[in-house]
């Protein structure tokens, strides 16, 4: 019997493709439907707005939605008057992020020098796809101008008394990021139809999948089928724990050479290698980080949660990236918490949001990004994505298993076709495993087929 990971109870256009117009139209419609729709949030109601400068609940607002584009003649490529906007965007700058919710009129600054928490800005101005305003928290003012369009440039000015203003600029991140070329991006849409058939066939396992091109081959297009599905996160939540640790390394606040005392009280079962060692002993942060991913080590996860200060810092990271469906609410193998209904959740869209930001260098330094992807390449639990692909296909991934959940997420590192993927399922683990493998192989076959995945008649 397989052990559960954290069970609480145990941009380059390619060649032209020929596709029947009626089939392509259906596939495009399916892709558009599959990538929209509300995600289930822990607190889907925004509730009363907080006073200016006061922290608001992180479970705010509604799922981002795009604006409709301009109408167009049949057979003519649509040209929208302006790029589609999102209700939630965040500005990536060296050492931090600045998150904006234009619907809820809240912002959050989180960087090496501090975290404002989620702050209400009732005077936020939203016009022509740009959110702008100013908030003051703890003697600092944050004057911002953030387009609500991914890949745009935004600006933030941090003002303190008796100090010159700090001007920060960077790329705006939305979920999903828009493709760099809509025409090339549309060539990924037929994959949605293929994945939808796999999902529909999984009668015992509600399933969701999100795929994002990272190579430019499909103009960094993202597609999804049930991308807002929100199952238990299982050990996929460990990705956020590691990102928060490495963010602190980038800030110079900790070193991976630092040691942490692990005691017998920290020992839990499930997946991992540390449980077979003798305690107490001091374990370096580097080894904890590596084991967290390589072996999906539950002891490493719990020790790092404590080291980071509990659930709040990891959830602050999640909130600062506007990932609405993800939460860390219990430790690994905490049966009592699970019985109380305290559970970790995520969605395919949120996972790919994290993987995409990591790949693009928007949340970690290049060195930390490479280290984390390296740990994912060392993954030892290889019964899903790797088992579905031909031997030797390079992947970097992270699994998640519970009796009622089976996931695998990560990167296909095929040269020239690098892709971020998230395959999540609920329901029985064994049939979920097979559903994940079918989705994983479907994506692989589409990426490697010489005709770019098109069907010809």
Secondary structure, DSSP 8 states (H G I E B T S, - for coil): ----SS-S------------HHHHHHHHHHHHHHT-S----TT-S--S---BTSB--SS-S------------TTS----SS----SEEEEEETTEEEEEETTTTEEEEEETTEE--SEE-TT-EEETTEEEEEEEETTEEEEEEEESSTT-EEEEEEEETTS--EEEEEEEE-SS---S-HHHHGGGTHHHHHHHHHHHH-TTS-EEEEEEE-SSTTTT-EEEESTT---B-GGGGHHHHHHHHHHHHHTTS--TT-EEEE-GGG---SS-SGGGS-SSEEEEHHHHHHHHHHS--HHHHHHHHHHHTSHHHHHHHHHHTT-TT-B--S-TT-HHHHHTT---B--HHHHHHHHHHHHTTSSS-HHHHHHHHHHHHT----SSHHHHS-TT--EEEEEEEETTEEEEEEEE--TT--EEEEEEEES-HHHHHHHHHHHHHHHHHHHH-TTTT----
